[in-house]
């Protein structure tokens, strides 16, 4: 069988968020910086569509293209490709990329701690990976500088006024209190969250055309995040005597 294209991808996820990593079959796009390379991919967009569109992907998939770093202070570079666009930096995708780089041997793994610096379109990201027996067990990253762009921005969504905060963390997020819509963020709210999210994103983009102060190529709200107030539940310590607790456990086991 003759293949017209072959791309090597390693499957990975961070707590269920899929972040597949491209490890071969793709030549580095042109550009002197990771941002320039990202823009080259955006202009063509064939690779993202090839991988994310069905049957190879879906709206649940993210892909990460591993590249040689442009910044000599970095160990590797990567560019994120998602169903909607190319975020300049993503925490979950960073975790997936480091995990694959270490577990496939593309970067040397040191146990118990491996330090990695990644070159991203948003800047350098320092990562600490906890490793054991050839596996990457935990990844901690220091993101690029994050900031609040605006608080309590009021936009019109479906004829009602909605309060939104806009913040940057590698991309611009609109953060919305879900109680404004009576949402509890249970599985049954999923479709409503998607529909509202698209409406909110469009409303915020029109009302607040935000741009990164140091990186003008990073602009516009591209994500909506629904949040709920923090609820603290008091955990009551058991007052049951140890012997009684053991007897209860034994009875339960016998049953």
N, C-alpha and C positions, 0 to 999 in steps of 0.2 A: 504494500500500500504506500502510495506517495503522499507525504505530508507537506502541506504548503506552509504550515506554521507550527512550531512546537515551543511552548512556554512551560518552564518548570515552576511549580507552585507547591509550597508546603502549607498544609492546613494548620491553623492555630486559632485560639480564641482566648479572650481575657474575661473570665467570669461570664461566659456565654456570648460575649460580643465578638462576632467573627472578624478576624483580621488576618486573612491569608497573605502569605509573603512570597513574592516572586524572587526566585533565586537563580534563574537562568533563562536564556532564550530571548532576552531583550537587550539591545545595545543601549548604552547611555545616551539620553537625548542631548542635543546641543545646549551649550550654555556654560558660562564661567562660574555661576553660583547655583545653589540648589533652587533658588527662586526662579532663575532664568530657565533651568531645566523643567521646573514645574509648568511654567508658562508655555514652553515648547510642547509638553504633553497636552496641555489644555487646548492649544491651537489645533492640534491634530485629533486628539481624543479617541483615536481608533483603538488603542490598547485598552483603555478603560471600558469602552463599550464591548470589546471582544471578551473581556473577562467577567464583567459584572452583569451583562445581559444574559438572560436565560438562553441555552440550558446550562451554561457554565457557572452562573451566579444567580443573583437575585437582589431584591432590595435589602436583604439582611446582610449582604456581603460587603466587606471592605477589602481592598487589595493594597499592598505596600511594595513598592519597587525599591529594592536594595541597589545602591549605587556606590561607586567610590566617592569618598568625601571631597568636597571642593575646599573646605577649610582644613588646613594641615593639623589643627588641634583635635580633629575628630577621628574616630576609628572607622566609621562607615557613614554613609548617607542614606536617607530614605525619603520617598515621596508617597503621600497617602492619596489613594483614589477611592472615592465613595460614590454611592448611587446618584448623588446630586452634584457633587463638584470635587475639588481637590483641596481639602483643608491644609493649611500650612503646617499644622502640628496637631496631633491627636494622642491623648494619653494611652487609650486602650491599644491603638495601633503601634505605638512605641513599645509597649509591653510585649506585644506579639512579635514585633520585629527583632527585639533583643533576644527573646526566647529562641526564635528560630536561628538567628545568627550564632548563638552559643551552642545550641544542641546539635546543629548540623556541622559544627566545626569551622564555620566561615570566620569566626573570631575565636581566639583561644579562651577556653574556660578555665578559670582559677577557682578552686574550692577552698574555703566556703564562700568567698566573696569575689565577684568579678566587677570591675569598674569599666564602664563603656561610655564613650561620648559620641553622640549622633549628630550629624549635620542635617538640619531640616531647613525648609524654606523660611521658617520663622526664626531660625537661629540655632545655636548649639544647645543640646539637651544632655545633661549628665545623668547617668543611670547607674544604679547599684543593683546587681543581681545576686541573690542568695542561691548557691548551687550546691548540689550533693549528688554523688553517684552518677555524674554525667547529665543530670537534669537541672533545669532552671526552675526553682521552686517558688521564688518570689522576686518581683521586680519593683524597685522604688525609683521614681524619676523626679528630677527637679525641672519643672517646666520652664519655658521661656517666661519673661516677666508678664504677669497678668494684671489687669486693672479693670475698674468699673468705668464705663463710658458715660452712663447716665442712670439715675435712679428715678423711679416713679414717673416714667414717661407714659403719658396717656394717649392711647390710640383708639380709633373706632374700629370695632370688629362686629360685623353683623348688626350694625345699628346701635351697639352699646359701647360705653366707654370702658376700656380695660387698662389697668396699670401694669407697666412692664419695666423691668430693669434690664439694661444691656451691659454685658461684660465681655472681656476678651481673655481667652486662654489658649491661644493658638488659632482660634477662629472667634468670630463674634456670635454670642449667644443672647437670645431674648429669654429672660427668666420670668416665668409667670406663676403667680399663686393660683393653683388649680381650684381653690374654693370660690374664686370669682365666677366659675362656671358650674359649680356644684359637683365637681369631679372628685372622686376618692382615689383615683389612680389604681383601681382594681382592674383585672383583666377585661372585664366588661366595658371599661372605658376606652379601650385601645383605639377603636375606630374613631370615636369622637375626638380623642386626643390628636390623631393624625389629621383629621379634617380641620379642627380648630388651629392646630399648629401651622398649617399652610396659610390659613387666613391671617393669623397673627404675624407670621413671617413677612408676608406681603405688606401688611399695614405698617409694620415697624420699618421695613426697608424704604417705604415711601415717605414716612414721617421723619425718619432719623437716618439719613445717608452717612453712616459712620465710616471713618477711615483711620487706620492705624497711624499714630503721629510720626513714627519712625520708618514705617514700611508702607508707603502709599499703595503698593500692589495688594495689600491685605485690606479688604473693605467689605462692607455690607453684612448684615446679619444673615447667617446661613443656617442656624439651628435655633429651635425653640425647646426650652426645657421647662416642664411643669414641675412645680414643687408644692409641698404641703408644710404647714407649721410643724415644728418639732413637738412630739408628744412624749412626755416622760412618764413611764410606768414604774411605780414602786414595787420592788421585788421583796416579798415578805420571807424572812428566814423561817425555816421549820422549827417548831418547838417540840417536835416529837422526840421522845427519848430514843437513844441509839438502839436499845434492845427492842422497843416497840417497832421502830422502823425496820429492823431486820426481820421481825416476825411478819410484818406486813408484806415485805418483799418476798419472803418465803411462801406466804399464802398465795400471793399473786403468781409466783412461779408454779406452785402446785396446781393452781386453777388452769 
